[in-house]
Structure formats: structure tokens, C-alpha cells
Amino acid sequence: MVCNFNFKRFFGEIGKEFIHVHYEIEISTIGEDYEINPITDLKPICPNCHAMLHKRKPAYLIDELREIAGFSVRESIYIKFPCFKKLTI
């Protein structure tokens, strides 16, 4: 992941177990014989970060986007942008 956004933390139950997945190998470049390995080929990523990965052809690598966004491997969006913590009114 790039930002470690947690949909359940932010949206409650409706966000539980919600995430996009990104193919590390672009689907358009693999042949019909290629078998996708969900462990190595699919990476969980939030929808916004997923869209940013595809702003370039070929897509950015997850580590490249993490560097562009200024996130370390363990840092999350909640540390960098405290406004993303769920607010209570």
C-alpha cells in the first residue's frame, strides 16, 4: 500500500474489507498462458492511490508513488495528514 488508508476506520462498518487491488504486471502486457499469482501479482491499494499509479504508462511502481507522496514504508496517511482521522461531532 501507499497511504495505508483504512476504510473501516474512516467509514465504519460500510468500509470494512474494502480495498482495490493493483496488478504489478500490466494485464495488457501478459499473454493468455500467464497465470496470475494473487500473492505476488496483486497488491492492495486505496482507490485514489490506484488512480495515481495509472497516471503514467507504464504505471508507476508502488514504491515510486510512495516516494512521490512522501510516505515511508510504515507511515500512514493518518500520521502525515491528521485531518483524515475520523471526526466525531
Residue, then its C-alpha position, 0 to 999 in steps of 0.5 A: m500500500v501507499c497511504n495505508f488508508n483504512f476504510k473501516r476506520f474512516f467509514g465504519e462498518i460500510g468500509k470494512e474489507f474494502i480495498h482495490v487491488h493493483y496488478e504489478i504486471e500490466i494485464s495488457t502486457i501478459g499473454e493468455d498462458y500467464e497465470i496470475n499469482p494473487i500473492t505476488d501479482l496483486k497488491p492492495i491499494c486505496p482507490n485514489c492511490h490506484a488512480m495515481l499509479h495509472k497516471r503514467k504508462p507504464a504505471y508507476l511502481i508502488d514504491e515510486l508513488r510512495e516516494i512521490a507522496g512522501f510516505s515511508v514504508r510504515e507511515s500512514i496517511y493518518i500520521k502525515f495528514p491528521c485531518f483524515k482521522k475520523l471526526t466525531i461531532 
